[in-house]
Amino acid sequence: MIRSLRHYTLFALLTLLALSGCATLSPDFETPEVQVTSLEPLPNHHSGDLRFRIHLRVFNPNNTELALSGLFYTLKLAGHKVVTGTTNTLPVIPAYGQESIAVDASANLMGSFMAAAELIRLQGNTVPYELEAKLGLQTPFLPAIRVSKRGEIQLGQYQR
């Protein structure tokens, strides 16, 4: 009797968890949008690495908050992979809300040289970028969300 009561309780608990997960997996769940709002060069430290602060804005088009567990991102400038990084200190994005995120990253030296050469060749006021981001969620019921974004960053906005 006690054993069947335990099984019933376990089954009820798992069913409840599954149903709450189904609410998150609703067919009207929309993928959040990630935008690069700016790219800021940071002062070099003794390591000599090229460092950037990437400013992102995450938009949540859903009626439930988006609790993020982590972010893995790759940023290409002028078609060359320049920055890859991760962070696990992210805010909760409110339902139908947005939050700004700033992440510091060190540049890939070879990719930076290739991008710099391409920028010299282009001689423009903008830099084409591609951002690939993987947003980890704190809920085990949804897989990570993958986002791709392309655009242009204005040069000269952070001249010192």
Secondary structure, 3 states (H helix, E strand, C coil): CHHHHHHHHHHHHHHHHHHHHHHHCCCCCCCCEEEEEEEEEECCCCCCCCEEEEEEEEECCCCCCECEEEEEEEEEECCEEEEEEEECCCCCECCCCEEEEEEEEEECHHHHHHHHHHHHHHCCCEEEEEEEEEEEECCCCCCCEEEEEEEEEECCCCCC
